[in-house]
Amino acid sequence: MIRLYTLIAAFLLPAQVWAEAYNRPVPQAQSATAEFWFFMASLLLVGALVTVGWLVHKR
């Protein structure tokens, strides 16, 4: 049985050499809507950090 696995591996291993090279995908540009929501999320994150800093300083 091990000889069968070795034989199968010997025949399938060269198939990896014929594989096509990986082409990285080209990133797409951000839309105006995505930039707006990123800006809103950034403002909320800064507001949350200021609030936490204020609460910790208050103690």
C-alpha positions as CSV (number, residue, x, y, z in Angstrom):
1,M,0.0,0.0,0.0
2,I,2.9,2.4,0.8
3,R,4.3,1.7,-2.7
4,L,1.0,2.8,-4.2
5,Y,1.1,6.1,-2.3
6,T,4.7,6.6,-3.3
7,L,3.9,5.9,-6.9
8,I,0.9,8.3,-6.9
9,A,3.1,11.0,-5.2
10,A,5.8,10.4,-7.9
11,F,3.3,11.0,-10.7
12,L,1.5,14.0,-9.1
13,L,4.5,15.9,-7.8
14,P,5.6,17.1,-11.3
15,A,2.1,18.5,-11.9
16,Q,3.0,21.3,-9.4
17,V,5.8,22.4,-11.7
18,W,3.4,23.1,-14.5
19,A,1.2,25.3,-12.3
20,E,0.6,28.8,-13.4
21,A,2.4,31.6,-11.6
22,Y,0.4,33.6,-9.0
23,N,-0.7,37.0,-10.3
24,R,-1.4,39.4,-7.5
25,P,-4.8,41.2,-7.8
26,V,-4.8,44.9,-8.6
27,P,-6.3,46.9,-5.7
28,Q,-9.4,48.9,-6.7
29,A,-9.8,52.6,-5.9
30,Q,-11.9,53.6,-2.9
31,S,-15.3,55.1,-3.6
32,A,-16.4,58.5,-2.1
33,T,-19.0,56.6,0.0
34,A,-16.3,54.3,1.4
35,E,-14.1,57.3,2.2
36,F,-16.9,59.0,4.0
37,W,-17.7,56.0,6.2
38,F,-14.0,55.6,7.0
39,F,-13.9,59.2,8.0
40,M,-17.0,58.8,10.3
41,A,-15.5,55.6,11.8
42,S,-12.2,57.5,12.5
43,L,-14.0,60.3,14.2
44,L,-16.0,57.8,16.4
45,L,-12.8,56.0,17.3
46,V,-11.1,59.3,18.3
47,G,-14.2,60.3,20.3
48,A,-14.2,56.9,22.1
49,L,-10.5,57.2,22.9
50,V,-11.0,60.8,24.3
51,T,-14.0,59.6,26.4
52,V,-12.0,56.6,27.8
53,G,-9.1,58.9,28.6
54,W,-11.4,61.3,30.4
55,L,-13.1,58.6,32.4
56,V,-9.7,57.1,33.4
57,H,-8.3,60.5,34.4
58,K,-11.5,61.2,36.4
59,R,-10.8,58.3,38.7
